[in-house]
Amino acid sequence: MTANVKKTSNTGVGKFFREIKTELRKVVWPNRKELINYTIIVIVISLIVALFIGLVDLGFSAGFKFLTK
């Protein structure tokens, strides 16, 4: 009795990496000016979110201290 077992080979892995290479050629990469602008936007938004979370935390801390006195 013979079993029909499909053997895995490197063709699947090779095909995977060829497809990655093909897809990366389709990507529209930002130019230097766009990259700098996007980086600045990310930093500014991160700072705004950090400030907001810090202020909310400060408010909750003060409220908790007020309630526990």
Backbone as XML, in Angstrom:
<?xml version="1.0"?>
<chain id="A" units="angstrom">
  <residue number="1" name="MET">
    <atom name="N" x="0.856" y="-1.172" z="0.000"/>
    <atom name="CA" x="0.000" y="0.000" z="0.000"/>
    <atom name="C" x="0.903" y="1.236" z="0.000"/>
  </residue>
  <residue number="2" name="THR">
    <atom name="N" x="0.714" y="2.121" z="-0.963"/>
    <atom name="CA" x="1.537" y="3.320" z="-1.048"/>
    <atom name="C" x="0.710" y="4.526" z="-0.652"/>
  </residue>
  <residue number="3" name="ALA">
    <atom name="N" x="1.332" y="5.400" z="0.050"/>
    <atom name="CA" x="0.646" y="6.619" z="0.488"/>
    <atom name="C" x="1.027" y="7.756" z="-0.444"/>
  </residue>
  <residue number="4" name="ASN">
    <atom name="N" x="0.035" y="8.517" z="-0.841"/>
    <atom name="CA" x="0.290" y="9.690" z="-1.672"/>
    <atom name="C" x="0.548" y="10.879" z="-0.750"/>
  </residue>
  <residue number="5" name="VAL">
    <atom name="N" x="1.816" y="11.088" z="-0.451"/>
    <atom name="CA" x="2.198" y="12.174" z="0.439"/>
    <atom name="C" x="2.867" y="13.249" z="-0.398"/>
  </residue>
  <residue number="6" name="LYS">
    <atom name="N" x="2.343" y="14.455" z="-0.302"/>
    <atom name="CA" x="2.918" y="15.567" z="-1.047"/>
    <atom name="C" x="4.138" y="16.076" z="-0.279"/>
  </residue>
  <residue number="7" name="LYS">
    <atom name="N" x="5.270" y="16.082" z="-0.947"/>
    <atom name="CA" x="6.494" y="16.550" z="-0.313"/>
    <atom name="C" x="6.592" y="18.062" z="-0.492"/>
  </residue>
  <residue number="8" name="THR">
    <atom name="N" x="6.992" y="18.739" z="0.576"/>
    <atom name="CA" x="7.200" y="20.180" z="0.471"/>
    <atom name="C" x="8.602" y="20.411" z="-0.060"/>
  </residue>
  <residue number="9" name="SER">
    <atom name="N" x="8.733" y="21.378" z="-0.912"/>
    <atom name="CA" x="10.039" y="21.679" z="-1.478"/>
    <atom name="C" x="10.295" y="23.164" z="-1.365"/>
  </residue>
  <residue number="10" name="ASN">
    <atom name="N" x="11.461" y="23.572" z="-1.793"/>
    <atom name="CA" x="11.832" y="24.982" z="-1.728"/>
    <atom name="C" x="11.137" y="25.812" z="-2.790"/>
  </residue>
  <residue number="11" name="THR">
    <atom name="N" x="10.430" y="25.175" z="-3.715"/>
    <atom name="CA" x="9.752" y="25.949" z="-4.753"/>
    <atom name="C" x="8.674" y="26.841" z="-4.146"/>
  </residue>
  <residue number="12" name="GLY">
    <atom name="N" x="8.036" y="26.383" z="-3.081"/>
    <atom name="CA" x="7.034" y="27.212" z="-2.421"/>
    <atom name="C" x="7.664" y="28.422" z="-1.771"/>
  </residue>
  <residue number="13" name="VAL">
    <atom name="N" x="8.802" y="28.216" z="-1.120"/>
    <atom name="CA" x="9.498" y="29.325" z="-0.467"/>
    <atom name="C" x="10.070" y="30.268" z="-1.512"/>
  </residue>
  <residue number="14" name="GLY">
    <atom name="N" x="10.652" y="29.705" z="-2.569"/>
    <atom name="CA" x="11.200" y="30.539" z="-3.638"/>
    <atom name="C" x="10.121" y="31.366" z="-4.315"/>
  </residue>
  <residue number="15" name="LYS">
    <atom name="N" x="8.974" y="30.744" z="-4.555"/>
    <atom name="CA" x="7.853" y="31.455" z="-5.173"/>
    <atom name="C" x="7.388" y="32.589" z="-4.267"/>
  </residue>
  <residue number="16" name="PHE">
    <atom name="N" x="7.350" y="32.321" z="-2.977"/>
    <atom name="CA" x="6.932" y="33.331" z="-2.010"/>
    <atom name="C" x="7.823" y="34.566" z="-2.100"/>
  </residue>
  <residue number="17" name="PHE">
    <atom name="N" x="9.150" y="34.355" z="-2.108"/>
    <atom name="CA" x="10.071" y="35.491" z="-2.153"/>
    <atom name="C" x="10.048" y="36.194" z="-3.516"/>
  </residue>
  <residue number="18" name="ARG">
    <atom name="N" x="9.819" y="35.450" z="-4.596"/>
    <atom name="CA" x="9.676" y="36.090" z="-5.909"/>
    <atom name="C" x="8.439" y="36.987" z="-5.930"/>
  </residue>
  <residue number="19" name="GLU">
    <atom name="N" x="7.357" y="36.513" z="-5.313"/>
    <atom name="CA" x="6.134" y="37.317" z="-5.263"/>
    <atom name="C" x="6.323" y="38.563" z="-4.402"/>
  </residue>
  <residue number="20" name="ILE">
    <atom name="N" x="7.085" y="38.424" z="-3.327"/>
    <atom name="CA" x="7.388" y="39.608" z="-2.497"/>
    <atom name="C" x="8.136" y="40.637" z="-3.330"/>
  </residue>
  <residue number="21" name="LYS">
    <atom name="N" x="9.147" y="40.184" z="-4.068"/>
    <atom name="CA" x="9.941" y="41.085" z="-4.897"/>
    <atom name="C" x="9.053" y="41.785" z="-5.930"/>
  </residue>
  <residue number="22" name="THR">
    <atom name="N" x="8.152" y="41.038" z="-6.543"/>
    <atom name="CA" x="7.234" y="41.601" z="-7.532"/>
    <atom name="C" x="6.332" y="42.655" z="-6.905"/>
  </residue>
  <residue number="23" name="GLU">
    <atom name="N" x="5.796" y="42.365" z="-5.725"/>
    <atom name="CA" x="4.903" y="43.321" z="-5.056"/>
    <atom name="C" x="5.652" y="44.574" z="-4.629"/>
  </residue>
  <residue number="24" name="LEU">
    <atom name="N" x="6.894" y="44.424" z="-4.182"/>
    <atom name="CA" x="7.661" y="45.597" z="-3.753"/>
    <atom name="C" x="7.984" y="46.518" z="-4.924"/>
  </residue>
  <residue number="25" name="ARG">
    <atom name="N" x="8.036" y="45.976" z="-6.132"/>
    <atom name="CA" x="8.252" y="46.828" z="-7.305"/>
    <atom name="C" x="7.026" y="47.699" z="-7.585"/>
  </residue>
  <residue number="26" name="LYS">
    <atom name="N" x="5.849" y="47.267" z="-7.132"/>
    <atom name="CA" x="4.611" y="48.011" z="-7.361"/>
    <atom name="C" x="4.417" y="49.141" z="-6.349"/>
  </residue>
  <residue number="27" name="VAL">
    <atom name="N" x="5.173" y="49.124" z="-5.268"/>
    <atom name="CA" x="5.008" y="50.114" z="-4.208"/>
    <atom name="C" x="5.476" y="51.471" z="-4.705"/>
  </residue>
  <residue number="28" name="VAL">
    <atom name="N" x="4.697" y="52.485" z="-4.409"/>
    <atom name="CA" x="5.091" y="53.861" z="-4.717"/>
    <atom name="C" x="5.750" y="54.422" z="-3.464"/>
  </residue>
  <residue number="29" name="TRP">
    <atom name="N" x="7.066" y="54.508" z="-3.490"/>
    <atom name="CA" x="7.810" y="54.962" z="-2.323"/>
    <atom name="C" x="7.784" y="56.481" z="-2.257"/>
  </residue>
  <residue number="30" name="PRO">
    <atom name="N" x="7.683" y="57.061" z="-1.048"/>
    <atom name="CA" x="7.671" y="58.523" z="-0.928"/>
    <atom name="C" x="9.051" y="59.103" z="-1.242"/>
  </residue>
  <residue number="31" name="ASN">
    <atom name="N" x="9.043" y="60.316" z="-1.788"/>
    <atom name="CA" x="10.323" y="60.975" z="-2.016"/>
    <atom name="C" x="10.807" y="61.583" z="-0.694"/>
  </residue>
  <residue number="32" name="ARG">
    <atom name="N" x="11.962" y="62.198" z="-0.706"/>
    <atom name="CA" x="12.575" y="62.695" z="0.533"/>
    <atom name="C" x="11.694" y="63.738" z="1.231"/>
  </residue>
  <residue number="33" name="LYS">
    <atom name="N" x="11.122" y="64.658" z="0.460"/>
    <atom name="CA" x="10.287" y="65.714" z="1.044"/>
    <atom name="C" x="9.045" y="65.120" z="1.699"/>
  </residue>
  <residue number="34" name="GLU">
    <atom name="N" x="8.387" y="64.190" z="1.017"/>
    <atom name="CA" x="7.205" y="63.542" z="1.580"/>
    <atom name="C" x="7.561" y="62.761" z="2.841"/>
  </residue>
  <residue number="35" name="LEU">
    <atom name="N" x="8.689" y="62.068" z="2.806"/>
    <atom name="CA" x="9.120" y="61.284" z="3.955"/>
    <atom name="C" x="9.359" y="62.179" z="5.174"/>
  </residue>
  <residue number="36" name="ILE">
    <atom name="N" x="10.005" y="63.313" z="4.963"/>
    <atom name="CA" x="10.248" y="64.258" z="6.064"/>
    <atom name="C" x="8.918" y="64.794" z="6.592"/>
  </residue>
  <residue number="37" name="ASN">
    <atom name="N" x="8.003" y="65.154" z="5.691"/>
    <atom name="CA" x="6.696" y="65.665" z="6.124"/>
    <atom name="C" x="5.928" y="64.616" z="6.925"/>
  </residue>
  <residue number="38" name="TYR">
    <atom name="N" x="5.905" y="63.376" z="6.445"/>
    <atom name="CA" x="5.197" y="62.305" z="7.149"/>
    <atom name="C" x="5.823" y="62.039" z="8.521"/>
  </residue>
  <residue number="39" name="THR">
    <atom name="N" x="7.147" y="62.104" z="8.578"/>
    <atom name="CA" x="7.835" y="61.885" z="9.849"/>
    <atom name="C" x="7.478" y="62.977" z="10.850"/>
  </residue>
  <residue number="40" name="ILE">
    <atom name="N" x="7.460" y="64.217" z="10.398"/>
    <atom name="CA" x="7.094" y="65.338" z="11.276"/>
    <atom name="C" x="5.656" y="65.177" z="11.762"/>
  </residue>
  <residue number="41" name="ILE">
    <atom name="N" x="4.759" y="64.790" z="10.864"/>
    <atom name="CA" x="3.358" y="64.593" z="11.246"/>
    <atom name="C" x="3.239" y="63.516" z="12.314"/>
  </residue>
  <residue number="42" name="VAL">
    <atom name="N" x="3.942" y="62.405" z="12.138"/>
    <atom name="CA" x="3.885" y="61.316" z="13.117"/>
    <atom name="C" x="4.423" y="61.769" z="14.464"/>
  </residue>
  <residue number="43" name="ILE">
    <atom name="N" x="5.523" y="62.501" z="14.474"/>
    <atom name="CA" x="6.102" y="62.981" z="15.737"/>
    <atom name="C" x="5.150" y="63.949" z="16.430"/>
  </residue>
  <residue number="44" name="VAL">
    <atom name="N" x="4.576" y="64.888" z="15.678"/>
    <atom name="CA" x="3.667" y="65.880" z="16.277"/>
    <atom name="C" x="2.425" y="65.193" z="16.844"/>
  </residue>
  <residue number="45" name="ILE">
    <atom name="N" x="1.835" y="64.295" z="16.089"/>
    <atom name="CA" x="0.643" y="63.596" z="16.583"/>
    <atom name="C" x="0.980" y="62.756" z="17.802"/>
  </residue>
  <residue number="46" name="SER">
    <atom name="N" x="2.155" y="62.106" z="17.799"/>
    <atom name="CA" x="2.571" y="61.318" z="18.965"/>
    <atom name="C" x="2.725" y="62.194" z="20.198"/>
  </residue>
  <residue number="47" name="LEU">
    <atom name="N" x="3.296" y="63.373" z="20.027"/>
    <atom name="CA" x="3.439" y="64.297" z="21.157"/>
    <atom name="C" x="2.080" y="64.784" z="21.661"/>
  </residue>
  <residue number="48" name="ILE">
    <atom name="N" x="1.164" y="65.076" z="20.745"/>
    <atom name="CA" x="-0.166" y="65.517" z="21.147"/>
    <atom name="C" x="-0.887" y="64.417" z="21.924"/>
  </residue>
  <residue number="49" name="VAL">
    <atom name="N" x="-0.815" y="63.186" z="21.431"/>
    <atom name="CA" x="-1.466" y="62.068" z="22.114"/>
    <atom name="C" x="-0.822" y="61.835" z="23.480"/>
  </residue>
  <residue number="50" name="ALA">
    <atom name="N" x="0.517" y="61.907" z="23.552"/>
    <atom name="CA" x="1.210" y="61.729" z="24.833"/>
    <atom name="C" x="0.810" y="62.817" z="25.818"/>
  </residue>
  <residue number="51" name="LEU">
    <atom name="N" x="0.706" y="64.062" z="25.356"/>
    <atom name="CA" x="0.286" y="65.164" z="26.223"/>
    <atom name="C" x="-1.143" y="64.944" z="26.714"/>
  </residue>
  <residue number="52" name="PHE">
    <atom name="N" x="-2.030" y="64.534" z="25.818"/>
    <atom name="CA" x="-3.423" y="64.277" z="26.190"/>
    <atom name="C" x="-3.505" y="63.172" z="27.248"/>
  </residue>
  <residue number="53" name="ILE">
    <atom name="N" x="-2.804" y="62.066" z="27.009"/>
    <atom name="CA" x="-2.831" y="60.951" z="27.961"/>
    <atom name="C" x="-2.225" y="61.376" z="29.293"/>
  </residue>
  <residue number="54" name="GLY">
    <atom name="N" x="-1.159" y="62.167" z="29.249"/>
    <atom name="CA" x="-0.548" y="62.668" z="30.476"/>
    <atom name="C" x="-1.499" y="63.553" z="31.270"/>
  </residue>
  <residue number="55" name="LEU">
    <atom name="N" x="-2.222" y="64.432" z="30.575"/>
    <atom name="CA" x="-3.170" y="65.313" z="31.258"/>
    <atom name="C" x="-4.351" y="64.529" z="31.835"/>
  </residue>
  <residue number="56" name="VAL">
    <atom name="N" x="-4.835" y="63.548" z="31.106"/>
    <atom name="CA" x="-5.923" y="62.707" z="31.611"/>
    <atom name="C" x="-5.449" y="61.938" z="32.843"/>
  </residue>
  <residue number="57" name="ASP">
    <atom name="N" x="-4.236" y="61.405" z="32.782"/>
    <atom name="CA" x="-3.675" y="60.684" z="33.929"/>
    <atom name="C" x="-3.529" y="61.612" z="35.132"/>
  </residue>
  <residue number="58" name="LEU">
    <atom name="N" x="-3.042" y="62.820" z="34.891"/>
    <atom name="CA" x="-2.901" y="63.797" z="35.969"/>
    <atom name="C" x="-4.259" y="64.124" z="36.575"/>
  </residue>
  <residue number="59" name="GLY">
    <atom name="N" x="-5.263" y="64.284" z="35.725"/>
    <atom name="CA" x="-6.613" y="64.569" z="36.211"/>
    <atom name="C" x="-7.181" y="63.416" z="37.031"/>
  </residue>
  <residue number="60" name="PHE">
    <atom name="N" x="-7.009" y="62.190" z="36.549"/>
    <atom name="CA" x="-7.491" y="61.038" z="37.310"/>
    <atom name="C" x="-6.742" y="60.890" z="38.638"/>
  </residue>
  <residue number="61" name="SER">
    <atom name="N" x="-5.437" y="61.152" z="38.615"/>
    <atom name="CA" x="-4.651" y="61.068" z="39.848"/>
    <atom name="C" x="-5.137" y="62.101" z="40.879"/>
  </residue>
  <residue number="62" name="ALA">
    <atom name="N" x="-5.368" y="63.313" z="40.405"/>
    <atom name="CA" x="-5.844" y="64.355" z="41.320"/>
    <atom name="C" x="-7.241" y="64.018" z="41.823"/>
  </residue>
  <residue number="63" name="GLY">
    <atom name="N" x="-8.103" y="63.523" z="40.963"/>
    <atom name="CA" x="-9.455" y="63.125" z="41.383"/>
    <atom name="C" x="-9.414" y="61.982" z="42.379"/>
  </residue>
  <residue number="64" name="PHE">
    <atom name="N" x="-8.543" y="61.009" z="42.143"/>
    <atom name="CA" x="-8.436" y="59.864" z="43.053"/>
    <atom name="C" x="-7.920" y="60.319" z="44.421"/>
  </residue>
  <residue number="65" name="LYS">
    <atom name="N" x="-6.923" y="61.211" z="44.428"/>
    <atom name="CA" x="-6.395" y="61.732" z="45.698"/>
    <atom name="C" x="-7.477" y="62.522" z="46.436"/>
  </residue>
  <residue number="66" name="PHE">
    <atom name="N" x="-8.274" y="63.285" z="45.699"/>
    <atom name="CA" x="-9.341" y="64.059" z="46.322"/>
    <atom name="C" x="-10.385" y="63.130" z="46.950"/>
  </residue>
  <residue number="67" name="LEU">
    <atom name="N" x="-10.716" y="62.065" z="46.249"/>
    <atom name="CA" x="-11.729" y="61.134" z="46.745"/>
    <atom name="C" x="-11.236" y="60.291" z="47.923"/>
  </residue>
  <residue number="68" name="THR">
    <atom name="N" x="-9.944" y="60.059" z="48.012"/>
    <atom name="CA" x="-9.414" y="59.198" z="49.070"/>
    <atom name="C" x="-8.974" y="59.974" z="50.297"/>
  </residue>
  <residue number="69" name="LYS">
    <atom name="N" x="-9.141" y="61.286" z="50.328"/>
    <atom name="CA" x="-8.768" y="62.070" z="51.517"/>
    <atom name="C" x="-9.783" y="61.903" z="52.610"/>
  </residue>
</chain>
